[in-house]
Amino acid sequence: MIPELQKFLNINADLEKTVGTIDLCFGHNDLLAGNFIDDGRRLWLIDWDYAGFNSPLFDLATLPRTTNFRKYWNKNCWKCILNKRFLQICGNAILR
């Protein structure tokens, strides 16, 4: 076995224990700021060519890196997501 492989297998096992079971869902998979359009009445999500079944955590993980949500994002947001209380605790601040 490649020496580094066991290290990454251990990291993966720890992550799976921390996150728990993840149900797959249909996700956008390309949440760039340019894919959001606000027409003043509603928020539109466009450009669905990368969409497919994935973990809902993938779309959540890309938000702070690809949008202005970065300034609201911190370790507590990830804790909320992993505890499945994201929208209850952090959602209102992030979605404003």
C-alpha positions as CSV (number, residue, x, y, z in Angstrom):
1,M,0.0,0.0,0.0
2,I,1.2,3.5,-0.7
3,P,2.4,5.0,2.6
4,E,0.2,8.1,2.4
5,L,-2.9,6.1,1.4
6,Q,-3.5,4.9,5.0
7,K,-3.4,8.4,6.3
8,F,-6.1,9.5,3.8
9,L,-8.2,6.5,4.5
10,N,-8.1,7.4,8.3
11,I,-9.0,11.0,7.5
12,N,-11.9,9.8,5.3
13,A,-13.1,7.4,8.1
14,D,-13.1,10.3,10.6
15,L,-15.0,12.6,8.3
16,E,-17.6,9.9,7.6
17,K,-18.1,9.4,11.4
18,T,-18.4,13.2,12.0
19,V,-20.8,13.9,9.1
20,G,-22.9,10.7,9.4
21,T,-25.2,9.4,6.8
22,I,-25.6,11.6,3.8
23,D,-28.7,11.2,1.6
24,L,-28.1,12.0,-2.0
25,C,-30.2,14.7,-3.7
26,F,-30.4,16.5,-7.0
27,G,-28.0,19.4,-6.7
28,H,-27.0,22.4,-8.8
29,N,-23.2,21.6,-8.3
30,D,-22.1,25.0,-9.7
31,L,-23.2,27.7,-7.3
32,L,-21.2,30.6,-8.6
33,A,-22.4,34.1,-7.8
34,G,-23.1,34.6,-11.6
35,N,-25.6,31.8,-11.5
36,F,-27.9,33.7,-9.2
37,I,-30.2,36.4,-10.7
38,D,-32.3,38.6,-8.4
39,D,-35.1,40.2,-10.4
40,G,-36.4,42.2,-7.3
41,R,-39.1,39.7,-6.6
42,R,-37.4,36.4,-6.5
43,L,-34.0,34.8,-6.7
44,W,-33.4,32.7,-9.7
45,L,-30.8,29.9,-10.0
46,I,-29.6,29.4,-13.6
47,D,-27.0,27.3,-15.5
48,W,-28.0,23.8,-14.5
49,D,-25.6,22.0,-16.9
50,Y,-23.5,20.5,-14.0
51,A,-26.6,19.5,-12.0
52,G,-26.9,15.9,-10.8
53,F,-27.2,13.7,-7.8
54,N,-24.7,14.5,-5.1
55,S,-24.5,15.2,-1.4
56,P,-26.3,18.4,-0.5
57,L,-23.1,19.3,1.4
58,F,-21.4,19.9,-1.9
59,D,-23.5,22.9,-2.8
60,L,-23.3,24.2,0.7
61,A,-19.5,23.9,0.7
62,T,-19.1,25.9,-2.5
63,L,-21.2,28.9,-1.3
64,P,-18.6,30.5,0.8
65,R,-15.9,30.1,-1.8
66,T,-17.9,31.3,-4.9
67,T,-20.2,34.0,-3.5
68,N,-20.3,37.0,-1.2
69,F,-21.5,34.6,1.6
70,R,-17.8,34.4,2.6
71,K,-18.1,37.3,5.0
72,Y,-20.9,35.5,6.9
73,W,-19.2,32.1,6.9
74,N,-17.2,30.8,9.9
75,K,-16.6,27.6,11.8
76,N,-19.9,27.8,13.5
77,C,-21.7,27.6,10.2
78,W,-20.0,24.3,9.5
79,K,-20.8,23.0,12.9
80,C,-24.5,23.9,12.3
81,I,-24.4,22.1,9.0
82,L,-22.8,19.0,10.4
83,N,-25.4,19.1,13.3
84,K,-28.2,19.4,10.7
85,R,-29.3,22.7,12.2
86,F,-27.8,25.0,9.5
87,L,-31.0,26.9,8.5
88,Q,-32.3,27.2,12.0
89,I,-29.1,28.8,13.4
90,C,-27.1,30.3,10.5
91,G,-29.5,30.4,7.6
92,N,-31.2,33.8,8.2
93,A,-27.9,35.7,8.4
94,I,-26.5,34.0,5.3
95,L,-29.6,34.2,3.1
96,R,-30.1,38.0,3.7
